Amino acid sequence: MKITRIPRIRDQHKKRVAAYCRVSTTLDEQEESYEAQLSYYTRLIQAHDDWDFAGVYSDEKSGVKASNRPGFQRLIKDALNGKVDYILVKSISRFSRNIVDCQKYANLLHGNGVDIHFDKENLDTAEPSCSMMFSFLSAIAQDESRSISENVRWGYRERFKRGEYNLGNNRILGYDCVDGKLVPNQDADAVRMIFQMYIEGKSIEEIRRLLTDYGIRTKKGQPLAHNNIMYILQNETYMGDKLLQKQPPKNFLTKKPDERAPYESNYLENDHEAIVDRKTWDTVQEIMRQKKAVTAAVGRIGGRPHFLYGKLFCGECGEPMTRRTLNGPKGIKHKVWTCRGRHEGRKGNGCKLRTIKEDLLLQTIEESIGCEVNAENAGQIQRVVITEEDIAVETT
């Protein structure tokens, strides 16, 4: 039996070699290192007669996660598509400081016939003896990243204790950072307008539309979105204070707030010139607190809420009543109110209060207050308690 060896497509041409370079900061010395890596690997690859130059892939100002590096992802894609046969990297830490990412991509490439050479460690994934040493050095690179992250955290904590902070790219609408201090700018009037419209009873959506019509934009030139307006209304910066370290520090691998990490917040009162006074701020926070309490009582409300939401309560268990639509005889729909504790079934509290039709409920309330009840006069209704025997209406 004659066996004919058919070489892989990768082996039928000169080895296509690419290099990967990465620097993590924009400091001058890092910029010089980046340019030096580009020049070195370009000359190195072109100097080998049996290598074809497949390019130099690079990332600047990149994070730890491989998914945040477009140059790295482009390299992996090209390698898997057969455009690259061999990869040169300065060190394992330049490839990845995340041990999971490091091994994942190295194994993925090796399984597709693409190997990596790390200059500093003199490791080549094509060598059978590389596996254990590669895992060990990957763990060291990850621990180095953890150490850097902890040093950065410590620096932030010490600065916050001294009341020092960096606004970054001036991303707070209405303020500029001048010599380390927040100073109101030409957008301050827009911020005052947002607070005033909210106090007047306008919804976030109404405020958003008006701001868009007025041509008010974010720092990036985009129309303000719902989240932008909520951020402004809840940001203590606008009354002259500053809360430092609002969230837990980020995990050095996931880059997301680590809820298990201990941290200490520092509150600076009268830190800078306010855009809104404290009375306006307190009024807005109280309105938001009341709306949050209603939402917590009746659950998430889509569209415009019914005027009785937050006023009806079960007299058997104390849970709020929620509005539902039921199908009656011949498919005719009708509105009813039911105890939330009962409506949640097994997850509820076992309440047995019957469902009450909205028509009967409104009739009883109107008899109690002596007039037709609607959205305009519902404010006089403070609380309605429903039991199996009675509907008690409390008015202001």
Backbone torsions as a table, in degrees:
resi	resn	phi	psi	omega
1	MET	NA	126.4	-178.1
2	LYS	-98.8	127.3	178.8
3	ILE	-108.9	124.5	179.7
4	THR	-106.8	121.8	179.6
5	ARG	-82.8	124.2	178.0
6	ILE	-104.3	112.8	-177.7
7	PRO	-65.6	148.5	176.4
8	ARG	-62.7	156.6	178.4
9	ILE	-58.0	-36.4	-179.5
10	ARG	-62.5	-29.4	-175.6
11	ASP	-89.0	-2.1	-175.6
12	GLN	-91.6	3.9	179.1
13	HIS	-145.0	172.9	177.1
14	LYS	-62.4	148.3	-176.8
15	LYS	-65.7	124.9	178.6
16	ARG	-88.0	113.8	-171.9
17	VAL	-112.7	133.0	176.7
18	ALA	-124.8	161.7	176.8
19	ALA	-123.0	152.6	176.2
20	TYR	-122.3	127.3	-179.5
21	CYS	-123.3	145.3	178.4
22	ARG	-151.2	138.8	168.8
23	VAL	-127.9	149.0	-171.3
24	SER	-103.2	-4.3	178.8
25	THR	-138.6	174.1	178.5
26	THR	-108.6	18.9	176.9
27	LEU	-64.0	153.8	-176.0
28	ASP	-57.3	-42.6	-177.8
29	GLU	-67.0	-31.7	177.2
30	GLN	-71.2	-37.4	177.3
31	GLU	-61.9	-41.8	178.6
32	GLU	-65.0	-40.2	177.4
33	SER	-62.1	-40.0	179.8
34	TYR	-62.6	-48.3	179.6
35	GLU	-64.1	-36.8	179.5
36	ALA	-64.9	-40.0	178.1
37	GLN	-63.9	-43.5	178.7
38	LEU	-58.7	-47.7	-178.1
39	SER	-65.8	-43.7	-176.6
40	TYR	-62.2	-50.2	-175.4
41	TYR	-71.4	-32.1	176.7
42	THR	-62.3	-46.6	-179.9
43	ARG	-68.2	-38.3	-178.5
44	LEU	-63.3	-47.7	-177.3
45	ILE	-67.0	-42.8	-178.2
46	GLN	-70.0	-16.8	-179.5
47	ALA	-80.3	-14.6	-179.9
48	HIS	-93.4	122.1	-178.6
49	ASP	-67.6	-28.4	-177.7
50	ASP	-93.0	10.2	176.3
51	TRP	-114.6	142.3	169.9
52	ASP	-104.2	133.6	-179.1
53	PHE	-72.7	114.5	-178.2
54	ALA	-101.8	3.8	176.3
55	GLY	109.2	166.4	175.0
56	VAL	-116.8	118.2	179.0
57	TYR	-96.3	141.6	-173.5
58	SER	-149.4	158.4	174.5
59	ASP	-139.7	142.0	174.0
60	GLU	-123.4	151.2	177.6
61	LYS	51.0	42.1	-175.1
62	SER	-96.9	158.3	179.0
63	GLY	-90.6	-176.1	-178.0
64	VAL	-70.9	-40.6	-174.4
65	LYS	-68.8	135.4	-179.6
66	ALA	-64.2	-30.7	-178.6
67	SER	-66.5	-16.6	180.0
68	ASN	-91.6	5.4	-176.8
69	ARG	-115.3	100.1	-177.0
70	PRO	-62.1	-38.1	178.5
71	GLY	-63.2	-42.5	178.9
72	PHE	-63.2	-45.1	-179.3
73	GLN	-65.1	-35.6	177.7
74	ARG	-66.5	-37.8	177.7
75	LEU	-63.3	-47.1	-179.9
76	ILE	-60.7	-44.1	-179.6
77	LYS	-61.6	-46.0	-179.4
78	ASP	-65.4	-38.3	179.6
79	ALA	-64.7	-42.5	180.0
80	LEU	-69.9	-24.9	178.8
81	ASN	-88.5	6.6	175.4
82	GLY	84.2	14.7	-179.8
83	LYS	-91.1	-14.9	-179.1
84	VAL	-134.3	133.7	-179.8
85	ASP	-107.5	-23.2	-173.1
86	TYR	-151.1	140.3	-174.9
87	ILE	-124.9	134.1	176.1
88	LEU	-108.4	132.5	179.2
89	VAL	-135.7	143.8	-178.1
90	LYS	-61.7	-46.6	-179.3
91	SER	-157.1	167.6	179.1
92	ILE	-62.5	-37.8	-178.5
93	SER	-66.0	-26.4	176.1
94	ARG	-75.6	-29.2	178.0
95	PHE	-73.3	-50.4	175.1
96	SER	-172.1	140.8	174.1
97	ARG	-99.0	6.3	176.7
98	ASN	-104.3	114.6	-173.4
99	ILE	-60.4	-34.3	179.6
100	VAL	-67.4	-48.5	178.1
101	ASP	-61.5	-42.8	-176.7
102	CYS	-58.0	-51.9	-178.4
103	GLN	-71.3	-35.7	-179.6
104	LYS	-59.7	-51.1	-176.3
105	TYR	-74.3	-34.6	177.8
106	ALA	-63.9	-43.4	179.2
107	ASN	-68.3	-38.3	179.0
108	LEU	-61.8	-45.4	-179.7
109	LEU	-67.8	-44.5	-178.8
110	HIS	-61.2	-39.5	178.9
111	GLY	-65.9	-18.6	178.6
112	ASN	-107.0	18.9	174.7
113	GLY	79.9	15.4	179.5
114	VAL	-114.5	123.7	-179.2
115	ASP	-113.8	164.5	-175.0
116	ILE	-123.9	139.8	174.0
117	HIS	-115.6	125.3	178.9
118	PHE	-103.9	114.4	-173.3
119	ASP	-61.9	-52.5	-172.9
120	LYS	-60.4	-43.4	-177.1
121	GLU	-89.1	-8.3	-176.9
122	ASN	53.4	47.4	179.0
123	LEU	-112.9	144.9	177.8
124	ASP	-134.9	123.4	-176.1
125	THR	-68.8	-8.4	175.9
126	ALA	-76.0	-20.2	-178.6
127	GLU	-80.4	131.9	179.9
128	PRO	-59.8	-31.0	-176.5
129	SER	-81.2	0.8	-173.8
130	CYS	-77.2	-29.0	-167.8
131	SER	-54.3	-53.1	-176.3
132	MET	-66.4	-45.5	179.7
133	MET	-64.1	-37.1	178.9
134	PHE	-63.2	-43.2	178.0
135	SER	-62.6	-42.4	-178.9
136	PHE	-63.7	-47.2	-178.6
137	LEU	-71.4	-28.5	175.0
138	SER	-64.4	-40.7	178.0
139	ALA	-64.1	-38.0	177.7
140	ILE	-64.5	-41.8	179.1
141	ALA	-63.3	-39.1	178.8
142	GLN	-67.0	-40.1	179.1
143	ASP	-65.7	-33.2	175.7
144	GLU	-63.3	-41.1	177.8
145	SER	-63.8	-40.6	177.9
146	ARG	-62.0	-42.4	-179.9
147	SER	-62.9	-42.3	177.9
148	ILE	-62.1	-43.4	180.0
149	SER	-60.8	-42.8	179.9
150	GLU	-66.3	-36.5	177.1
151	ASN	-65.4	-39.5	177.8
152	VAL	-65.2	-43.4	177.5
153	ARG	-58.4	-45.5	-179.0
154	TRP	-60.3	-41.7	179.1
155	GLY	-61.6	-43.0	178.0
156	TYR	-63.1	-44.4	-178.8
157	ARG	-59.3	-44.8	-178.6
158	GLU	-66.3	-38.9	177.8
159	ARG	-65.8	-42.1	-180.0
160	PHE	-64.3	-36.2	177.9
161	LYS	-62.7	-31.2	178.6
162	ARG	-86.8	1.4	-179.3
163	GLY	78.0	19.8	-179.2
164	GLU	-101.9	140.4	177.6
165	TYR	-153.6	163.2	-179.1
166	ASN	-121.5	123.1	-177.5
167	LEU	-73.4	-10.4	179.3
168	GLY	77.2	-119.7	-176.1
169	ASN	-99.3	33.5	178.5
170	ASN	54.3	49.9	-173.0
171	ARG	-90.0	12.3	177.6
172	ILE	-98.6	115.4	-179.2
173	LEU	-61.8	130.3	178.4
174	GLY	100.5	-8.6	-178.2
175	TYR	-131.5	148.4	165.8
176	ASP	-117.7	153.0	176.1
177	CYS	-100.5	112.6	-177.7
178	VAL	-119.4	115.9	-179.3
179	ASP	53.0	40.7	176.6
180	GLY	81.6	3.5	-179.8
181	LYS	-120.3	145.4	177.3
182	LEU	-80.3	128.8	-178.4
183	VAL	-128.9	126.5	179.1
184	PRO	-58.2	141.6	178.0
185	ASN	-118.4	-162.7	-174.8
186	GLN	-67.2	-16.0	178.9
187	ASP	-86.8	-0.1	-177.7
188	ALA	-61.9	-35.9	179.4
189	ASP	-63.1	-35.5	178.3
190	ALA	-64.6	-38.6	178.3
191	VAL	-65.2	-44.8	178.0
192	ARG	-60.0	-38.2	179.0
193	MET	-62.9	-40.7	-179.8
194	ILE	-62.7	-47.1	178.8
195	PHE	-61.5	-43.5	-177.5
196	GLN	-66.7	-42.9	180.0
197	MET	-64.5	-35.9	179.3
198	TYR	-67.3	-40.7	177.8
199	ILE	-64.2	-33.6	179.8
200	GLU	-73.1	-6.1	175.1
201	GLY	103.0	4.3	179.1
202	LYS	-72.9	143.6	178.4
203	SER	-76.3	165.6	178.5
204	ILE	-60.4	-38.2	-180.0
205	GLU	-66.4	-40.3	177.6
206	GLU	-64.2	-42.3	178.3
207	ILE	-62.4	-43.2	-179.5
208	ARG	-59.5	-43.9	-179.0
209	ARG	-66.0	-41.6	179.8
210	LEU	-64.5	-42.2	179.4
211	LEU	-63.1	-38.7	177.5
212	THR	-64.3	-41.8	178.5
213	ASP	-63.7	-34.8	-180.0
214	TYR	-78.6	-7.6	179.4
215	GLY	80.1	20.0	-179.9
216	ILE	-81.1	131.0	-174.3
217	ARG	-126.9	164.6	175.0
218	THR	-76.7	179.5	177.5
219	LYS	-60.3	-27.9	-179.0
220	LYS	-90.4	3.7	177.3
221	GLY	85.2	10.6	-179.8
222	GLN	-97.7	152.0	174.9
223	PRO	-60.8	146.4	-180.0
224	LEU	-68.3	133.4	178.5
225	ALA	-97.0	174.7	180.0
226	HIS	-55.1	-46.3	-178.0
227	ASN	-65.2	-34.4	178.3
228	ASN	-62.5	-43.0	-178.1
229	ILE	-69.2	-41.6	177.7
230	MET	-63.0	-38.1	178.5
231	TYR	-62.3	-42.2	179.7
232	ILE	-64.2	-45.9	-176.7
233	LEU	-66.2	-22.6	-177.7
234	GLN	-107.3	4.0	-175.6
235	ASN	-91.6	113.7	-178.3
236	GLU	-63.9	-13.9	179.9
237	THR	-57.0	-33.8	-173.9
238	TYR	-73.8	-11.5	173.7
239	MET	-105.4	14.5	173.4
240	GLY	96.2	-0.5	-179.9
241	ASP	-103.3	172.4	178.6
242	LYS	-149.8	123.0	175.5
243	LEU	-100.4	117.9	-178.9
244	LEU	-98.3	139.7	-176.5
245	GLN	63.0	66.6	-179.9
246	LYS	-74.4	-32.6	-176.5
247	GLN	-116.5	161.9	174.1
248	PRO	-60.6	152.1	177.2
249	PRO	-62.5	153.8	-177.2
250	LYS	-77.1	145.3	173.6
251	ASN	-69.7	134.6	-173.3
252	PHE	-68.9	-15.4	178.1
253	LEU	-97.3	-50.2	-176.2
254	THR	-81.8	-21.2	-176.7
255	LYS	63.6	22.5	176.5
256	LYS	-116.2	153.9	179.4
257	PRO	-53.9	130.5	-179.5
258	ASP	-93.0	101.1	-175.1
259	GLU	-63.0	-20.8	-178.3
260	ARG	-87.9	-11.1	-177.0
261	ALA	-80.0	129.5	177.5
262	PRO	-70.5	143.8	177.9
263	TYR	-155.5	160.9	-177.2
264	GLU	-127.1	126.5	177.6
265	SER	-89.7	150.8	177.6
266	ASN	-127.6	127.4	-176.7
267	TYR	-107.5	122.2	178.7
268	LEU	-103.2	116.2	-179.7
269	GLU	-94.8	138.2	-178.1
270	ASN	53.6	46.6	-177.1
271	ASP	-76.2	-30.3	-175.7
272	HIS	-155.5	178.2	-178.7
273	GLU	-68.4	131.0	-177.9
274	ALA	-82.6	152.5	173.3
275	ILE	-96.2	-35.4	174.9
276	VAL	-121.2	148.8	-179.8
277	ASP	-77.7	167.1	-174.4
278	ARG	-67.5	-30.7	178.7
279	LYS	-64.7	-43.7	178.3
280	THR	-63.3	-45.5	179.1
281	TRP	-58.3	-49.4	-178.0
282	ASP	-62.4	-37.6	179.4
283	THR	-62.9	-45.1	179.4
284	VAL	-63.0	-43.2	-179.2
285	GLN	-64.4	-35.3	179.1
286	GLU	-68.7	-41.0	177.2
287	ILE	-62.0	-43.9	179.6
288	MET	-65.4	-36.9	178.5
289	ARG	-64.1	-42.5	179.7
290	GLN	-64.9	-42.0	179.2
291	LYS	-65.9	-37.3	178.5
292	LYS	-65.7	-37.8	179.5
293	ALA	-65.1	-39.7	178.3
294	VAL	-65.7	-44.0	179.7
295	THR	-62.4	-39.9	179.1
296	ALA	-65.6	-31.2	-177.4
297	ALA	-76.8	-40.5	-173.3
298	VAL	-110.8	-1.7	-179.3
299	GLY	86.1	-175.6	-178.4
300	ARG	-67.7	132.1	-177.4
301	ILE	-114.4	122.8	177.6
302	GLY	-91.3	138.5	-180.0
303	GLY	70.5	-153.1	-179.5
304	ARG	-83.8	126.4	-177.2
305	PRO	-71.2	152.1	175.5
306	HIS	-65.2	146.7	-174.5
307	PHE	-67.5	-11.5	178.1
308	LEU	-97.5	-4.2	178.6
309	TYR	-60.2	134.1	178.7
310	GLY	85.3	-0.1	-179.4
311	LYS	-114.3	-17.9	-176.7
312	LEU	-100.2	129.5	-177.8
313	PHE	-135.4	146.7	177.8
314	CYS	-74.3	127.4	179.3
315	GLY	-80.2	-8.5	-179.4
316	GLU	-88.9	-40.6	-176.3
317	CYS	-126.0	-11.1	177.7
318	GLY	90.0	-4.8	179.8
319	GLU	-72.4	153.0	177.1
320	PRO	-69.8	156.0	176.1
321	MET	-91.4	141.6	178.9
322	THR	-118.3	151.4	-176.1
323	ARG	-93.4	134.5	-179.9
324	ARG	-135.3	162.2	176.0
325	THR	-114.3	124.0	-179.8
326	LEU	-115.8	152.2	175.4
327	ASN	-90.1	122.8	178.7
328	GLY	-95.7	-164.6	177.3
329	PRO	-58.0	142.0	179.4
330	LYS	59.6	25.4	175.6
331	GLY	76.9	9.4	-179.8
332	ILE	-75.5	126.3	-178.3
333	LYS	-87.2	144.5	175.1
334	HIS	-144.7	155.1	-176.7
335	LYS	-92.6	139.6	176.8
336	VAL	-137.6	163.4	175.2
337	TRP	-120.4	134.2	-178.0
338	THR	-134.4	151.6	178.8
339	CYS	-66.2	131.7	-179.2
340	ARG	-62.5	-35.3	179.2
341	GLY	-62.1	-35.2	177.8
342	ARG	-79.3	-39.1	-176.8
343	HIS	-63.1	-29.1	-178.9
344	GLU	-76.9	-3.3	174.9
345	GLY	63.4	-128.4	-177.7
346	ARG	-63.8	-27.0	178.8
347	LYS	-80.2	-10.7	-178.5
348	GLY	-84.2	-161.3	-175.9
349	ASN	-102.3	6.9	178.1
350	GLY	82.8	13.5	-179.3
351	CYS	-62.3	143.7	-177.3
352	LYS	-113.4	13.1	-178.8
353	LEU	-60.1	134.6	-177.7
354	ARG	-69.5	156.9	173.5
355	THR	-74.8	139.7	-178.2
356	ILE	-117.9	134.2	179.9
357	LYS	-69.5	142.4	-177.6
358	GLU	-64.0	-36.3	-179.9
359	ASP	-60.5	-45.4	179.4
360	LEU	-66.0	-40.1	180.0
361	LEU	-62.1	-47.8	-179.8
362	LEU	-64.0	-38.4	179.0
363	GLN	-61.9	-43.2	-180.0
364	THR	-66.0	-40.8	179.8
365	ILE	-65.8	-41.4	-180.0
366	GLU	-65.2	-37.3	176.7
367	GLU	-65.1	-32.7	-178.3
368	SER	-74.7	-41.0	-176.4
369	ILE	-94.3	-9.6	174.7
370	GLY	80.6	17.1	177.7
371	CYS	-160.4	168.6	178.4
372	GLU	-67.2	136.9	-178.6
373	VAL	-97.9	133.8	178.9
374	ASN	-151.4	-174.9	-176.1
375	ALA	-64.2	-28.0	-176.8
376	GLU	-73.9	-38.7	-176.5
377	ASN	-107.7	7.2	-179.4
378	ALA	-66.2	-15.6	-179.7
379	GLY	-63.2	-24.4	179.8
380	GLN	-77.1	-12.5	177.4
381	ILE	-87.7	115.2	-177.8
382	GLN	-88.3	-40.8	-175.0
383	ARG	-164.1	139.5	175.9
384	VAL	-125.1	120.8	-178.7
385	VAL	-108.2	124.6	-174.1
386	ILE	-112.8	126.6	174.4
387	THR	-124.4	179.5	179.3
388	GLU	-65.1	-30.8	-175.1
389	GLU	-100.3	-20.0	-168.8
390	ASP	-152.5	160.1	171.5
391	ILE	-125.1	106.8	-176.5
392	ALA	-98.4	126.2	-177.4
393	VAL	-108.6	123.9	176.4
394	GLU	-107.7	127.2	-178.6
395	THR	-113.9	163.3	-179.7
396	THR	-79.7	NA	NA
